[in-house]
Amino acid sequence: MLVLGVVAACSAPTTSPSPSANSDAVYQPNPWQQLLSEAGPNGQVSLDLALKAFVVAIGPLPGVSAPQPPLPTTDEIGPGELAIEWVQQHWGELTQEQQDAVSAYLAPASDAIDVEPLPLGTSLWQPGRHNLIAAVGPFAPFDDTPLDQYKEILRDSEIVIINQLGRARTRNYSISVNTSQVGEAKALAYANDWFGSCAIHLNPFLVTTPRTSAEIKATLAHELFHCFQYELGAGAGRDMWVVEGEAEWVGEMAGGPSRLGADWWTAYLTSKSVALFDRTYDAVGFFQHVAERGTNMWKLLDKTYEAANGAAAFHAAADSSGQGFLYSWSSGIFRDSGLAGEWNAQGPWTANFRAAREEIIVPQTGSVPFEVEPYKNRIGVIQTSADIVNIKMDGFARVRDLSGFSQDGLTDVNFCTQSGGTCICPPGSTYQGPILSPLHVPAYLAITGATSGVTGSLTGVSLEDFCQTNPSPQASPTGGPTGRPGGSSSPPCPRGCAGSSGEPHLRTVDNVAYDFQGAGEYTLLRNADSSVEIQSRQEKRGESADISVNTAVAALVNGHRVSVYVGPQRGASGLEVHVDGVVDDLATAVDLGSGGRVVRYASGVEIDLPDGSVVYAIALHTPCCINVVIAPSDSLRTDGAGLLGNVAAGVMPVPALPDGTRLPRVETAHDRFVAVYGQLGPAWQVTDATSLFDYEDGKTS
């Protein structure tokens, strides 16, 4: 019998993380969102829809009937720029009476206040000045709030915006308050630049209903940011997810967080089936996710707004966050507080909702097709009774189970899904290939359609079929150290293993998984007296700045340096072995004394260490990289240190630094990135003096 699956912590978890406080929600668009959903690509709408939206948001127009109930509420509409921009698309098709009515709504009022731009660097806290941005609690009714106070709120918001954005406005803007809410119109406020300068209109509905200061300030900051956008070019003709999503995010960052923003955040979280380009205000969630990844979204706003089209805007906002953004874009909307941050999207709002999860039933034998359209996300929970599940996805997909195991990049991956995580081939059958990772079901699957969409499948396979379809390994030498069968007859990792696989996904000696994609040579494990040491070489894959893979592994074996390399001119197994700097084809096992040896393994190389630990260097089917699997001895499991050392409770879930220091927990993905790649990785990077590797001329560690 041959063991295919490495047991994570010996068995499936007996307990699950605490249930998330978030509840599943099926996306139910409100009347305003239903109206917006009628827009075509790039925000193009029909004349009828443009007029209808204007009547609902801004005010009556000659010859236009109001839509039939149900009508949206003011909070569902919020700002009214969309309706203005849509009418602008069809300006030449409006009657003269309609044009006159629209112009009257958008012109600054006779008592409007003209506001000059503030210079870059203006401080928020100025001596002797009342700063309404810090006010809390409900605002006074409209009649008791002088226009000058709204000006001061806008000034405070402007200070925040110019200092974060890095540019000041160059033109004045005006602010006026409409004396009545016209007809059935429901917009709280709106801004436009039809008359050579930006005009901000506030409607009575903004303040006559009970509102917190955050709702007032966030709405005004939203409108003011449109004035910043209009200095770069008119909003009409641009993608509405950019125009309104940016303004909503800025409004909430500069004046919120508010309940109004939380409503759009919730709409984003619960509407995974809505493509990004079909969003409007709810695209606030996209921009928040960019910021959550540690990117300064403020510095990307102008570039995103000025992009030539939706695809270019997407790249302008997302590319600086790397591929991690695309993987976490879908997984974040799981909103599971029991999992890591990338599976629990965060924002400044309180929103206890998440997208409903699909149930993905994988048959014991057979496939389930899967497809995700561009700029959409899809999430589901995998259920299966199959022994093995193969996942093939041609894009950004990731999977995670409740034991903590996770893997990204599911182009063609087999997982052992048997209960207990151990898959054993029936007697007389064999398997040659990478060790299967255990995937405890139910498991989470998250896929991002990115820019081109994703297609793929999940296939259930029985052990009988899986083992019979793989060729038998060539005979290997036997007769290893006492108590350990030799060569390929020994099951790789008969108990929980540590290792580094893929791009690279690390699993510590106490079964904690994390990703580490640094480039360099690192100590994976070493014992207290350094008589046992295992190192890996990670190199960037191709032109990617975000992905690295293992290209070599080395171990100190009874004083001898054993190193294994992958490359274009390697041996039949795809690997080349060096013992003390000399190439060895391992025609026979190499005895290094005291129980140490090196021997061919069915799909790679086995290195036995004197302390009882075993290192497997497994060649992948693609000639690029090595999976490193380590079956640690009891002493190495307990006392070993390195990138695969044990993890302590109450601190960041990564191993200790070489001096034993534990990194503290952090709150954001950015802070974790800084800690892992700025402290943990460099601390365990090997030097020329400590390296176990061999080097070509002109190269060092």
N, C-alpha and C positions, 0 to 999 in steps of 0.2 A: 504493500500500500504506500502511496505517496501523498504527503500532506501538501496541499496547494495553498491554503490560506494561513496567514500569520494570525494567531489569536491575539486580539488586543485586550490586554489586561486579563487574559486567560478565558474570559467569557463575556457574553453580552452584558450590558449594564443592568443591574437589578433595580436601579432607581433612575428616574428621569429628572431633568432639571425642573425647578419649580415652574408651574404653568405661568405663561405670560399673562399680565393683567390686560393685555390688548384682546379685543374680541374681533372675530371675523365679521366682515361687512361686505355685502354685495353692492356694487356701485349702482346707485340710483340717481341719475342726473335730475337736478331741479329744473323748473320751467325755463330759467335763463340758460342753463347749460344745454338743455334740449334745443333751444333756439341757436346757440352757438355751434352745436354739432352739425348744423346744416351747412356750415361753411365748407368750401372746397379746399383743395391744396393751396398752400401759401396764403391762406386767409381770403381767398376769392369767394365772393358771394353774389347772389342774384340781386337785381334792383329791388325786387319785392322783399327779400330778406333784409336788405340794408334799411329800407324805409320802416319795416316792421320793428327792427331792433331800435331804430332811432326814436320811434314813438314810445316804445316801452321804457327806454332809458332816459331820454332827454325831454321830449315834449311832443304834442300833437303837430301833425303836418297836414296841409290842405290836400284833400283827396286820398288820404291814407286812413284806413280803418284800423282801430286797435285790435291786436290779436285777441282771440277768444280766451276766456279763463281756462285753466288756472294761470294767473299772472304771477310773476316772481315777486318776492319781497325785496325791500331795499337792500337787506344784507346779502341776498343772493346775487344781486347785480354789483353792488359796490360802485367802483368807478365806472364811467360811461364812455371811455375813449373808443372802445371797439365800435360802438354804433356810429360815432363821428367818422372814424376811419373808413368804415364801410360805405357811408354816404359819399365820402370824398371819392371813392372808387368810381361812383356813378354820377358824379356832379353834372356832367353834360346831359344826362338823361332826365334830370329833375325839371319840373316846370319852373317858370320864373317865380311863381308864388311859393313853391317849396324851397327854392334857393333863398328867397328873401327870409322865410321863416327860420331856416337853418342858420343863416348869417346873424339874425337877431338873437338867437340863443347863444351863439358863440362869441359875439362881440363883447368886449369888456363893458361893464356897466358904467354909467356916468359917474358913479361915486367910487369906482375901483381905485385901489391903492396901487401905485406903481412902485416896484421894488427893484433897487439897483443890485447888481451882483456883488457878492462878497469876494475879497481877494483870497487866494489860496493861502492857507496857513492861519486863517482866523481862528482864534481860540474860542471854545465853547463857553468857558467860564471867564466872563469879563466882569471886572469890579463894578459894583453898582447896577448890574443888569439882572433883571428877573429872568431866570431860565426856565421857561415852561416845559422844556423837554424833560425836566426832572419831576414834573407834577404828577400826582397820582390821584385816583378817585374820580368820581363822575364830574363831568363838565357842567357848567351852568347852562340853562336853556339859551337858545339862539339870541333872543332879544336882550339878554343880560351879558352877552359876550361881545364886546366891541370888536370891530374888524381889525384894529391894531393888535389885539391879542392873537388872532389867527396869523397875522403877519409875523409876530414874534415866534410862534410855533414853527412857521415855515423857515424863519431865519435860523433857528436852532437846528432844524433838519438839514438846511443848506450847509451849515458848518460841518456836520457829520459827513455829508455826502462829498463835499469838495476835498476834505482831508483824507477820506478813504479812497475816493476815485482818483485823486491826483490831478484834478483840473477844476478850474472855476468856470462859471458861465461868463459869456461875453456880452449878453444882452439883458435888458431889464425884463421882468415879468410882472404881470398884474394879478391882483387878487380881488374878487368881488363876491358878494353873497346874493344869490337870487332871493327875491322877497317871497316867492311862493313856489311850491312844488307843482309844476305845470301838469294839468290833466292827471293821467294815470302814471306819469313818468316816475321811475323808481331809483334813478341814479343818485348816489350820495354826493358825488362830485365829479368834475370832469375838467380836462385841460386840453387846449388846442393852440396851434400857432398859425391860424388862418390870417391874422391881420399884422404880420411882420414881427410880432413878439408873442411870447407864450402867455396865454390867459388862463387863469385857474378860477373856476366857478365852484362855489360851495352851495349845496342845496339845503333847505331847511331840514330834510330828513336826516342829515348828518348829525344834527345836534338837538333836534326837538324830541327825539326819543332818547331814553336813558342810555348813556354810553360812557365807557371809561375813557380816561385821558389817552390810554394806549390806542384805542380805536380811532380817536380824533387824530392823534399824531401820526399814526401809521397811514391813515387815509391821505392826510396832507403831504406826507413825505412821498407817497406813491405818486401823487399828482405833480409834485415838484420835480421828481426824477424824470417825468415825461419832458419837462422843459429842458433838462440836460440832454435827453435823447434827441429832441427836436433840433438842437444845435448841430448835431451830426447829420441830420437829414430827416425829412418828414417820416412819420410812422406809417402812413398809407402805403400799401404795396409790400410792406415787410411782413415777415412771419409773426403772427400774433402771439405765438408761444414765446418769442423773444421779446417783443415790445411789452406785453403785459406781464409775462413771467418775471422779467428783470425788474420792472417797476414794483411788482408785488413783493419781491424779495427785498429790494432796497427799502421800501416802505416799512416792512416788518423789522429790518435790521436797524434802521435809523429811528423809527418811532414806536415799534412794537416791543415784544410780541403782543398781538391782539387776538381777540376772538375771531375777528374777520379773517385774519391770516390763517388761524387754526382751521377754519372751515375749508379754505382752499388747500391747505396741507392735507387735511383728511380726504378731500376729493382726489388729490394726487395719490395718496396711499391706497385708496380702495378702488382705483380704476386702472389696474394694470393692463387691461385690454385696450386702453386708449393710447394711440400712438403719440409720441412727443409732438409731432407737427400738427396734431389736431387739438392740442391743449391751448389754453389761454392763460388766465390767472393761475390755474392750478399747476402750470409749469414752474411755479415757485418751488415745488419739490425737487425738480431737476437741478435748479441752481443751488438749492440748499445741499443737495447731495455732493455737488462739486466742492462746496465749501467744507462739508463734513469730511471729505477726503484730505483736508489739510491744504487745499489750494486757496490762494487769495482771490476769491471770486470777484471782488471789487476791481482788481486790476485787469480782469478779462471782460468786463461789461461792455466797454466801448468797442473792443475788437469783435465781440459777438454781435453787437447791434449793427455794426458796419459790414458784416459778412454778406457776401453776394446772394446767398440763398440759405435755406434751412440746413442743408448738409454742411455747408461751410461754417454756419453758426454753431452747429453741434461740435464740430472739430475745434473751433476756436475756444469753446468753453471746456470741453472734456479732455482734449489731448494732453494738456499739461499734467493731468492726474494719472496718466499712464493706463495700462491695461487693468490695474486694480480697480479703477472706476467702473469699467465695463462689467467686471465680475460682480462687484458689490452693488451695482445699479439694480439688479434683479433681486439678489439675496436680501438686501436691506428691507424690502417691503414685506418680508416674512414677519418683521416686527416681533421677534421672539426674544424677550428679555433674558431667557435662560441660555441663550447662545451668545457668541462673540459679537462685537460691535458691527461687523460687516453683515450680520444677519438681523440687525435691529436698527433700522434707520432712525436717526435722531435729528431733532430740530428744536428750536426754542419754545415751541408750542406744546401745550398739553393736548394730546389726541390719542385716545385709547381705542383706536381702530386700526385694522390692517386688512389687506386684500384677502378675500376668500381663497383658500388653497384648493387646487384640484387634487382629486384622488387618482393616482396613477397606478392602476392594477397591472402588474407585469405577470403574464401567464407562466406556468411552469415550463412550457416549451412554446415559443412563439414570440412575436414582436408587437410592440405598440409604437406606431409612427408618431413623430413629434415635430412640430413646426412652430416657429416664432417669426412673425413679420418684422421688418425693419423698424427700429425705434420703438418697439414694444418690449414688454417683459412678460415672462411666464413663470409661475412658481407652482410646485406641486409636492405632494407627499407620496413617496414610493411605497407600495405595499406588494409583497410577493411571497410565494411559497417555493419559488424556484431555488435550486442549489446555487446557481451562478447567474448573475445579471450582467449582460454586456450593454454598455452605454456608448453610443456613437452620436456625437454632435459635432457639426462642422463649424462651430463658433464658440462664443463665450458661455460656457456652462460650468456649473460647480455643484458638488453634492456634499452633504454633511449628515452625519447621524448623531444620535444623542450621547454616544460615548465620547464625542469630541473629534472623531476622525473626519477629515475633509479632504477633498481633492478638486483642483481646478483643471480645466483643459481636458475635457472628456471626449477626445477625438475617436478613441477606440479602446475602451478600458473594460476589463473584466473584474467583477467584484464577487467575493464569496459572501453569499447572503444566507447560507445555512445558519440555523440557530447555533450560537456559540462561536461562529466565525471561523470554524475549521472545516475545510473541504478536503476529503480524502478520496483519492481515486480508488475504484474497486480493485480487488486483487487481480493481478495480471495486466493491468493497464497502467500507463504512465503519462506524464505531462512534462513537456520541456518548454519553459518560458518563464517570464517574470513571476515572482511570488505574488499571489493574489492578496490584495488588501481586504480585510473584512469590512462589510458594510451592514450594520445592524439596522434592520427595518423595524418600524417605519423610518425612512430617511427623507431628507429634504433635497429637492432638486430645484435649482434656480438657473434660468437661461435668459440672456439678454440678446435681443435681435440685432443690436448694434446698427451698423449702417447698411448691411446687406441681408439681414435675416439669418435664421438658423434652421436647418433641417436635420433630422436624425431619427434615432429609434432606441428603444429599450427592449432587450431581448432576454427572455428567460431560457436557461440551458440546464439540462440535467447533468450530473456528474458523469454518468455513463457516456453520454454523447460528447461531452467536453473532453474527457480523457482520451477517448478513442480517436478523436480527430487530430490529436497531436502525435508527432513521431516519437518513437522511443529514443531516449538519450543514448549516446555512445557509451560503451563500457568505460568505467573509470577505475583507477587504482583503488584498492581497498586496504584495510589493515591500518587504520589510524590509531591514535593514542588510545590507551585503555579506557573503555567505557563509552567510546564514541565510534560508531560505524564510520567508515571512510567513504570519500568520494560522493557520487550522486545518489548512493543508496540511503544516505542520511537525510531525513526530512529537514529542509531549511527551516530553522526556527521552530522547534517543537513546543516552544512556549512563547510568551510575549516578547517581541523583539523591539530593539531600537533601530533607527535607520534614517536614511536620507534618499528620497526617490523623486523622480519627476523634475519639477522646476523650482528648486527642490522643496519638497514637503518633508519636514523633519518630524520624527516621533521619538520622544525621550525614553530613557530607561524605565520611567514610571508611567509611560503611555499617555503623555501629553503631546498633542499635535500643534505645530505652528509652522509657518512658512518663513524661509530665509533665502533671499535671492541675491545675496552679496556676491561679488566676484573676488576670488582670491583663494588662498589655502588656509584651512581652518582645522583646529583640533576638535574632533567629534567626541572622543572619550580618552581619558588617561587616568591611571590610578595614582594613589598618593605619592608613591616613590618614583613615578614616571617610568617604571619598568615595562608598563603596558601603555601604548599610545596608538590611537587610530586617527588618521588625518584624511581630509578630503580636499580635492581641488575643484573649485567651482569657476566656470567660465561663462561669459555671456554667450547666448546662443544666436548665431548669425548676426544680424544688424540690430537686434532688439536691445534696447537699453533697460528693459524691465525684467527680462527672463534670463536666468542662468541655469546651468545643468552641471551635474557631476561628470568630469572628464577623467578623473583619476582618484584612486584611493591608496593609502599607504598605511602600513602597520609596523610597529617594532616588535619583533618576534625573537625572544631569547637573545637580544642584542643584535639581531640581523634586521636590515631594512628590506621589507618586502613591499613593492609598489606595483600597481596594476593601472594600465593606461588604455584609453580608447583613441582611435584615430584612423585615417584612411589606409594606412599600410600595416594593419594589425593581423594577427593570426586568425585561424579558422573560427574561433569563438568570438571574434571581434575584439579581443583584448590581448594586450601584451604584458607579460609579467617580467619584472626585474627583481633579482635577489642580490642585494648588496651592489646594485648598479650594473649587474650583468643580466642580459636577456636569457630567460630560461623557457623552453617550449613546454615544460611540464610533461614530457613523455612519460615520466614516472614521478611519483610524489617526491618532494624535496623535504628531507628530514632535517630540521633545524635544531634538534635536541630539546630535552626537557619537556617533551610533548608538543613542541612547536613544529609545524609543517605547512607546506603549500601543496595543493592538489587541484587538478581540474575538477570543476563541478559541471553538471549537465549543461547549464546555460551561463557558465562563467568560471569563477575561481573561488575556492574555499581556502581561507587562511585560519589555521588553528593556533591559538595562543596558549602558552604554558599555564596560564591561570584558569583555563577551561573555557574561555570565551571563544566564539567562532565568528569570523567576518566573512560574509559572502559578497563578492563583487559580481553583480548580475548584469550581463550585457543585454541592452534593449534590442528589440528587433530592428529599430532604426539605428544606423551606425553613428550615433551622436553622443551617447552618454551611458552612464553606469548608475544602476540602483545599488545603494549600499545597505545591506541588512546585517545587523549585529545581534547575535545571541549572547548576551553578556553573562559572565560568571556571576555567582551570588555576590562576590565582593565588589566587582565592577558595577553591578546594578545598584549596590548600596552606597559605595563611596566614589564612583567614577564622576569625573568633572569634565566639562566641555559643552559644546553646543547640544549634546544629547544627554547631559547630566540631568539629575532629578530636579523637580520643580517643587517649591514650597507653597504652602497656603498663605493667603493674606497679602501676597505681593504680585507683581506682574508674572503671569504664567509662562515664564521662560527660565532656563537654568541660571545658576549664579555666575558671577564674574570669577576670574581665576583666584582672586583674593577672598572669595567666599561672599562678597557683597551681593545682596539681592536687590534687583531694581524694583522701585515702588510701583504700585498700580497707577495708571494714568487714565484720563477720561476720554481723550480723543484719539482718532486714528493717526493724526499728525504726530502727537506726542509719543505714541507707541512706535511709529516709524523712526523718530529721532532716537528713541532709547535702543531699539533693536539694531539699527544700522549705524548709529553714532557711538554706542557704548558696547553692547553685547558682541557684535561681530568683530570690531577692531580688537577687543580684548582677547579674543580667541584666535586671532590671525597668527599663523606661524611666521617665523623669521628665517633668514638664511641659516642661523645657528641651530634652530630647532626643527627644520624641515626634514622629512623622511623621503622626499621626492628626488628624482634625478632631473636634470635640466639640459636642454639643448644649449649649444654655444650662444652666449650673449643673453641668456635668460636666467632669472633668479626667482625667488619666492615673491 
